C-alpha cells in the first residue's frame, strides 16, 4: 500500500528548492510549485545550483512527489494567433523547466475559447500540445495534467467529457493526463458530497478519461455552492464542499499514491493555514497508517 500523498502549493521565493523546506515544515510529503513568477511570461535562467539543491533536499525533506503549475497567463485555446503563439512558447518553457528539475507532472488550465466556440477551442488546445510535443521530444517524460475547471465565462475543461475530448485529439496520449480540483468540480456541477454523488462522479470519470489518467488532486473548499461556475477557493471545512466531500475521496483506496494538494488562500505574510488544513484532512482518514508520518495522530 503506497498510502496518501498530502501537501500544498508553496512559494518559491528565493529559489524553487525553498518550497521543499516549506513542505517539510508542515509535515507534508508532497508539494506544488510555480517554476517562475506566475505573473510573467518569461522567467529567469534556471540555476543549476538550485536544481542540485532540489534533487538533494527532496529525499532529505521527505517529499515524495512534486508537481509544477503552469502560469495562468497561458491560453492554448485562444483563437488569436499572437496570444496562442505566445502561450505555446510559454508552455513549452514550463515543460522544459519541469524537465530540468525532474518534475513529472505540470498542471495546466486548458484555456478559454473567448468566442470561437467550445469545439474550436478544444481543437486549438490539442493542436498546441501536439506542436509542443513535436518540438520537445526530450521532455517526453513530463506529463501535462489538464485541470478540471469551474466553467466561468468561456473557460474550457469544466466537464470530464471536454478533458477527454482534448486527450482524444492529442497524438501522444502518454504525455497528457488530468488534475481534479474539488472546488472546480463542485462549481462545475459535480456534487460529490454524498456517497452516492461521489460514486456517480467516479463512474463518469471512468467512462470519459479513466481514473488512471488522474495525476493529482487539488483540495480546496468552495466559497460558492454546487453549479455556481465560480472559482473561489476556501479553507477545508469552511465552504460548501464541507468535510464529507473530502472524506469520500481520502478514504477511497483507488487514490493511494495520487497526490492531493492544497491551493487554499494564503495571506501576504505567507500564513496560509496549510498545516491546519492538512490536519483537518488527516482527521478524516479512517486508516491512519495511510497518512504521511508527520500528519498521523500522536502515539500511532
C-alpha positions in Angstrom: 0.0 0.0 0.0 1.5 3.3 -1.1 -0.6 5.5 1.2 -1.6 9.1 0.9 0.5 11.9 -0.5 -0.7 15.2 1.0 0.7 18.6 0.5 0.2 22.2 -0.6 1.2 24.8 -3.1 4.3 26.5 -1.7 6.1 29.7 -2.5 9.4 29.6 -4.5 10.7 32.9 -3.2 14.5 32.7 -3.1 14.6 29.6 -5.3 12.3 26.8 -6.4 14.0 24.4 -3.9 12.9 26.5 -1.0 9.4 25.1 -1.5 10.7 21.8 -0.2 11.6 23.4 3.2 8.1 24.9 3.4 6.6 21.5 2.6 8.6 19.8 5.3 7.7 22.5 7.8 4.0 21.5 7.6 4.8 17.7 7.8 3.6 17.0 4.2 5.1 14.6 1.7 4.0 16.4 -1.5 4.3 19.9 -2.9 3.2 22.0 -5.8 5.2 25.0 -7.2 5.3 27.6 -9.9 8.6 27.2 -11.8 8.8 31.0 -12.1 6.7 34.1 -11.4 3.1 33.3 -12.3 2.6 36.9 -13.4 5.3 37.0 -16.0 5.5 35.3 -19.5 9.3 34.7 -19.2 11.3 33.5 -16.2 14.9 33.8 -15.2 17.5 31.3 -16.4 17.5 28.0 -14.5 20.1 28.0 -11.7 22.0 24.7 -11.7 22.8 25.1 -8.0 19.1 25.3 -7.2 18.4 22.2 -9.3 21.1 20.4 -7.4 19.7 21.5 -4.0 16.2 20.4 -5.2 17.5 16.9 -6.0 19.4 16.7 -2.7 16.7 18.1 -0.5 13.7 16.3 -1.9 14.5 12.9 -0.3 16.1 14.6 2.7 12.9 16.5 3.4 10.7 13.5 2.9 8.9 15.0 -0.1 7.9 12.0 -2.2 6.1 14.0 -5.0 6.3 17.4 -6.7 4.2 18.9 -9.4 4.5 22.3 -11.1 1.6 24.5 -12.1 1.8 26.5 -15.4 1.3 30.2 -15.5 -2.3 31.4 -15.5 -1.4 33.8 -18.4 -1.2 30.8 -20.8 -4.3 30.3 -23.1 -3.8 27.5 -25.5 -7.5 27.8 -26.6 -7.1 31.3 -27.8 -8.3 32.0 -31.4 -6.0 34.9 -31.6 -2.7 33.8 -33.2 -0.4 36.2 -31.4 -1.7 35.2 -28.0 -1.8 31.5 -29.0 1.8 31.6 -30.2 2.9 33.3 -27.1 1.1 30.7 -25.0 2.6 27.8 -26.9 6.1 29.2 -26.3 5.4 29.9 -22.6 4.0 26.4 -22.0 7.0 24.8 -23.8 9.2 26.7 -21.4 7.1 25.3 -18.4 7.7 21.8 -19.6 11.5 22.4 -20.1 11.7 23.9 -16.6 9.9 20.9 -15.1 12.2 18.5 -17.0 15.3 20.3 -15.7 14.1 19.7 -12.1 12.9 16.1 -12.7 9.3 17.0 -12.1 7.0 14.6 -13.8 3.7 16.5 -13.9 2.8 20.0 -15.0 -0.8 21.2 -14.3 -2.3 23.3 -17.0 -5.6 25.3 -17.1 -6.8 24.2 -20.6 -7.8 27.7 -21.7 -10.8 29.9 -22.8 -12.1 30.0 -26.3 -13.2 33.7 -26.0 -15.9 33.3 -28.6 -14.6 30.9 -31.1 -16.8 28.0 -29.7 -16.0 25.1 -27.5 -15.1 22.5 -30.2 -12.8 25.0 -31.9 -11.2 25.8 -28.5 -10.6 22.2 -27.6 -9.0 21.6 -31.0 -6.8 24.6 -30.5 -5.5 23.2 -27.2 -4.8 19.9 -28.7 -3.0 21.5 -31.7 -0.8 23.4 -29.3 0.1 20.3 -27.3 0.8 18.3 -30.5 3.2 21.1 -31.7 4.9 21.4 -28.3 5.4 17.6 -28.1 6.9 17.5 -31.5 9.3 20.3 -30.5 10.3 18.8 -27.2 10.9 15.0 -27.6 13.5 15.3 -24.8 10.6 16.2 -22.4 8.5 13.2 -23.2 8.7 12.1 -19.6 6.9 15.2 -18.4 3.1 14.8 -18.4 0.6 17.7 -18.9 -2.2 17.4 -16.4 -5.3 19.2 -17.8 -7.1 20.7 -14.9 -10.9 20.3 -14.4 -12.2 23.9 -14.3 -15.2 25.7 -12.8 -16.6 26.8 -16.1 -16.6 30.6 -15.7 -17.1 32.6 -18.9 -15.7 30.7 -22.0 -13.3 28.6 -19.9 -12.9 25.1 -21.2 -12.3 21.8 -19.4 -15.3 22.1 -17.0 -16.5 18.6 -17.8 -14.8 15.2 -17.9 -16.0 14.9 -21.4 -14.2 18.1 -22.5 -11.0 16.9 -20.9 -11.5 13.5 -22.6 -12.0 15.3 -26.0 -8.7 17.1 -25.7 -6.9 13.9 -24.8 -8.6 12.2 -27.8 -7.2 14.9 -30.1 -3.7 14.7 -28.7 -1.5 12.4 -30.7 0.9 11.3 -27.9 -1.6 10.3 -25.2 1.2 9.2 -22.9 2.0 12.9 -22.4 -1.4 14.0 -21.1 -3.5 13.3 -18.0 -5.9 15.1 -15.7 -5.9 17.1 -12.5 -9.1 17.2 -10.5 -10.0 20.2 -8.3 -12.6 19.8 -5.6 -13.7 23.5 -5.7 -13.9 23.5 -9.5 -15.8 20.2 -9.6 -18.5 21.4 -7.2 -18.8 24.7 -9.1 -19.0 22.9 -12.4 -21.9 20.8 -11.3 -20.4 17.6 -9.8 -22.0 17.1 -6.4 -19.7 14.6 -4.7 -20.6 15.5 -1.1 -22.7 12.3 -0.6 -21.6 8.8 -1.1 -24.0 8.4 -4.0 -22.9 11.6 -5.6 -19.3 10.7 -5.3 -19.7 7.3 -6.9 -21.7 8.9 -9.7 -18.8 11.3 -10.4 -16.3 8.5 -10.3 -18.4 6.5 -12.8 -18.5 9.4 -15.2 -14.8 10.0 -14.7 -14.0 6.3 -15.5 -16.3 6.4 -18.6 -14.7 9.5 -20.0 -11.0 9.9 -19.2 -10.4 6.9 -16.9 -9.4 7.0 -13.2 -5.8 6.1 -14.2 -5.5 9.3 -16.1 -5.7 11.4 -12.9 -2.2 12.5 -11.9 -3.1 14.7 -8.9 -5.9 16.4 -7.0 -6.3 20.0 -5.9 -8.1 20.0 -2.5 -10.0 23.3 -2.0 -13.2 24.1 -0.3 -15.5 26.4 -2.2 -17.0 29.8 -1.3 -19.9 29.1 -3.7 -22.3 26.3 -3.9 -22.9 23.4 -6.4 -23.2 24.6 -10.0 -22.2 28.2 -9.4 -19.5 28.1 -12.1 -17.5 30.4 -9.8 -13.9 29.6 -8.9 -13.4 30.8 -5.3 -11.3 28.7 -3.0 -11.8 28.4 0.7 -10.1 26.6 3.6 -11.1 23.0 4.3 -14.4 22.7 6.0 -15.2 26.4 5.7 -17.1 26.3 2.4 -19.8 24.5 0.5 -17.8 21.3 -0.1 -17.6 20.6 3.6 -15.7 17.8 5.2 -17.8 15.0 3.9 -16.8 15.6 0.3 -13.1 15.3 1.2 -13.8 12.2 3.4 -15.1 10.2 0.4 -12.0 10.9 -1.6 -9.5 10.4 1.2 -10.8 7.0 2.1 -11.1 5.7 -1.4 -8.2 3.3 -1.8 -8.1 3.9 -5.5 -6.4 7.3 -4.8 -3.5 5.8 -2.8 -0.3 7.3 -4.2 -2.2 10.0 -6.2 -1.2 13.4 -4.6 -3.7 15.7 -3.0 -2.5 19.3 -2.8 -4.0 22.3 -1.1 -4.5 25.6 -3.0 -6.3 27.3 -0.2 -6.0 31.1 0.4 -2.7 32.4 1.7 -2.1 35.8 3.4 0.6 38.3 2.4 2.8 37.1 5.3 2.7 33.5 4.0 0.4 32.2 6.7 -1.9 30.1 4.6 -3.1 27.8 7.4 -1.5 24.9 5.4 -0.8 22.7 8.4 -4.2 23.4 9.9 -5.9 22.4 6.6 -3.7 19.3 6.2 -4.6 18.2 9.8 -8.3 18.8 9.0 -7.9 16.4 6.1 -5.9 13.9 8.1 -8.6 13.7 10.7 -11.0 12.4 8.1 -8.8 9.4 7.2 -10.0 6.1 8.7 -6.8 4.2 8.4 -4.2 6.5 9.9 -1.3 4.3 8.7 -2.1 5.7 5.2 -1.2 9.2 6.3 2.3 10.8 6.0 4.1 10.1 9.2 4.1 13.7 10.3 0.3 14.0 10.0 -0.5 10.9 12.0 -2.1 11.3 15.4 0.3 11.3 18.3 1.1 7.8 19.5 0.3 5.9 16.2 
